[in-house]
Amino acid sequence: MGKLLKTGWYVLYVRSRYERKVDELLKENGLESFLPIVTTIRKWSDRQKKLEIPLFSSYVFVNIKTSMDFHKTLSVEGACSFIRFGSEYGIVKDEEINKIKFLVDADSVKDIKVDNESYEEGEVMLIQYGSLAGIECEVININNENKIIVRLDSINQGITATVPSNYLSKISKAV
């Protein structure tokens, strides 16, 4: 690959509500893509419905290995551009992709939401049990529920989820 392009998971910005279609088209073109999907309950005045929605609105993660992959990705219908921070493309580390996969696949984790707000430093914990075992997280207590924040520094996002408190063990106090 050229000097300017690195291999790794790039964040592809896609047309609104085209995440699934773009993910499908990328896979059809032989590219490795990842679209994290979460189940949520939407309430209307007359009913409730369970919906499966993308965790990151308008984002699809694409594993770019060659410059040809880079160009093939941008040629897919609905793909807009790769996310940049200044002149650098936003590349997500493999370990962060694995954290996202653990969170969306875990049955014991509920109420998964994404935010990019900065929180005050809290206790840093290690998840001991379940499919999230081994992941470090920051714990916040909201409405007497144990919520965790898994930070994705490479794209400046945080994932908030609710996990059972007995799954957590202390590591250290954040500075």
C-alpha positions as CSV (number, residue, x, y, z in Angstrom):
1,M,0.0,0.0,0.0
2,G,1.1,3.6,-0.5
3,K,2.9,5.7,2.1
4,L,-0.3,7.6,2.9
5,L,-2.6,4.7,3.4
6,K,-2.3,2.3,6.4
7,T,-4.1,-1.0,6.7
8,G,-6.8,-1.3,9.3
9,W,-10.4,-0.5,10.1
10,Y,-11.5,2.7,8.5
11,V,-14.7,4.5,9.4
12,L,-16.9,5.0,6.4
13,Y,-19.5,7.8,6.5
14,V,-22.6,6.7,4.6
15,R,-25.8,8.2,3.5
16,S,-28.5,8.5,6.2
17,R,-30.3,5.2,6.8
18,Y,-28.1,3.4,4.2
19,E,-25.9,1.6,6.7
20,R,-27.3,-1.9,6.1
21,K,-27.3,-1.5,2.3
22,V,-23.7,-0.2,2.2
23,D,-22.6,-3.1,4.6
24,E,-24.3,-5.6,2.3
25,L,-22.8,-4.1,-0.9
26,L,-19.3,-4.0,0.7
27,K,-19.5,-7.7,1.5
28,E,-20.8,-8.5,-2.0
29,N,-17.7,-6.7,-3.3
30,G,-15.4,-8.9,-1.2
31,L,-14.6,-6.3,1.4
32,E,-14.6,-7.0,5.1
33,S,-17.0,-4.7,6.8
34,F,-18.6,-4.4,10.2
35,L,-22.0,-2.8,11.1
36,P,-22.8,-3.1,14.8
37,I,-26.5,-3.5,15.3
38,V,-28.4,-3.1,18.6
39,T,-32.0,-3.9,19.6
40,T,-33.9,-1.0,21.0
41,I,-37.6,-0.4,22.0
42,R,-39.2,2.6,20.3
43,K,-42.4,4.0,21.9
44,W,-45.2,5.7,20.1
45,S,-48.4,7.0,21.6
46,D,-50.3,3.9,20.6
47,R,-47.6,1.1,20.7
48,Q,-44.1,-0.1,21.3
49,K,-41.9,-1.9,18.9
50,K,-38.5,-3.6,19.1
51,L,-36.2,-2.3,16.4
52,E,-32.7,-3.3,15.3
53,I,-30.8,-0.2,14.5
54,P,-27.1,0.6,13.8
55,L,-25.1,1.5,16.9
56,F,-23.3,4.3,15.1
57,S,-25.7,6.3,12.9
58,S,-24.3,6.7,9.3
59,Y,-21.0,4.8,10.1
60,V,-19.8,1.5,8.7
61,F,-16.4,0.1,9.6
62,V,-14.3,-1.3,6.7
63,N,-11.1,-3.3,7.0
64,I,-8.9,-1.7,4.3
65,K,-5.9,-3.9,3.3
66,T,-4.9,-2.4,-0.1
67,S,-5.4,0.9,-1.9
68,M,-7.8,-0.9,-4.3
69,D,-10.0,-1.8,-1.2
70,F,-10.0,1.9,-0.4
71,H,-11.2,2.9,-3.8
72,K,-13.7,0.0,-4.1
73,T,-15.2,1.1,-0.8
74,L,-15.9,4.6,-2.0
75,S,-17.5,3.4,-5.2
76,V,-20.3,1.6,-3.4
77,E,-23.7,3.2,-3.6
78,G,-24.5,5.2,-0.5
79,A,-20.8,5.6,0.6
80,C,-19.9,9.2,1.1
81,S,-16.4,9.5,2.5
82,F,-14.0,8.2,5.1
83,I,-14.0,10.0,8.5
84,R,-10.9,12.2,8.9
85,F,-9.4,14.0,11.9
86,G,-7.5,16.9,10.3
87,S,-5.5,15.3,7.5
88,E,-5.5,11.8,9.0
89,Y,-8.1,9.2,8.3
90,G,-9.9,7.8,11.4
91,I,-8.5,4.3,11.9
92,V,-10.1,2.1,14.6
93,K,-7.8,-0.3,16.4
94,D,-8.6,-4.1,16.1
95,E,-9.0,-4.2,19.9
96,E,-11.7,-1.5,19.7
97,I,-13.5,-3.3,17.0
98,N,-13.4,-6.4,19.2
99,K,-14.8,-4.4,22.1
100,I,-17.7,-3.3,20.0
101,K,-18.4,-6.8,18.8
102,F,-18.4,-8.1,22.4
103,L,-20.8,-5.4,23.5
104,V,-23.3,-5.9,20.7
105,D,-23.1,-9.7,21.0
106,A,-23.4,-10.0,24.8
107,D,-26.8,-11.2,26.1
108,S,-26.2,-9.8,29.6
109,V,-25.6,-6.2,28.3
110,K,-28.6,-4.0,27.7
111,D,-29.4,-0.4,26.9
112,I,-26.4,0.2,24.6
113,K,-26.1,3.8,23.5
114,V,-23.4,5.8,21.8
115,D,-22.3,9.3,22.9
116,N,-19.3,11.5,22.4
117,E,-19.8,13.5,25.6
118,S,-16.9,13.9,28.0
119,Y,-17.5,12.5,31.4
120,E,-15.8,13.2,34.7
121,E,-13.2,10.6,35.5
122,G,-14.7,7.7,37.5
123,E,-13.6,4.4,38.7
124,V,-11.9,2.2,36.1
125,M,-13.2,-1.4,36.3
126,L,-12.5,-4.7,34.6
127,I,-15.4,-6.8,33.4
128,Q,-14.8,-10.3,34.9
129,Y,-17.6,-12.5,33.6
130,G,-19.7,-13.0,30.5
131,S,-18.7,-12.4,26.9
132,L,-17.2,-9.0,27.9
133,A,-14.7,-10.5,30.3
134,G,-11.3,-8.7,30.1
135,I,-12.6,-5.4,28.9
136,E,-11.7,-2.3,30.9
137,C,-14.4,0.3,31.4
138,E,-15.3,3.4,33.3
139,V,-18.4,3.0,35.6
140,I,-21.0,5.6,36.1
141,N,-24.1,5.2,38.2
142,I,-27.3,6.5,36.7
143,N,-30.7,6.0,38.3
144,N,-29.2,3.2,40.5
145,E,-28.1,1.2,37.6
146,N,-24.5,0.3,36.9
147,K,-23.7,1.8,33.5
148,I,-20.3,1.3,31.9
149,I,-18.5,3.4,29.3
150,V,-16.2,1.8,26.9
151,R,-14.1,4.5,25.2
152,L,-13.1,4.3,21.6
153,D,-10.3,6.9,21.5
154,S,-9.5,6.5,17.8
155,I,-13.0,7.9,16.8
156,N,-13.6,10.0,19.9
157,Q,-16.8,8.0,20.9
158,G,-18.0,6.3,24.0
159,I,-20.4,3.3,24.2
160,T,-22.6,3.2,27.3
161,A,-24.3,0.0,28.4
162,T,-25.9,-1.5,31.5
163,V,-24.2,-4.6,33.0
164,P,-24.8,-6.6,36.2
165,S,-22.6,-5.1,39.0
166,N,-21.3,-8.6,40.0
167,Y,-19.5,-8.7,36.6
168,L,-17.2,-5.8,37.6
169,S,-14.0,-5.8,39.7
170,K,-11.9,-2.8,40.7
171,I,-8.7,-1.9,38.8
172,S,-7.7,1.6,40.0
173,K,-8.9,5.1,40.5
174,A,-8.6,7.2,37.3
175,V,-6.4,10.2,37.5
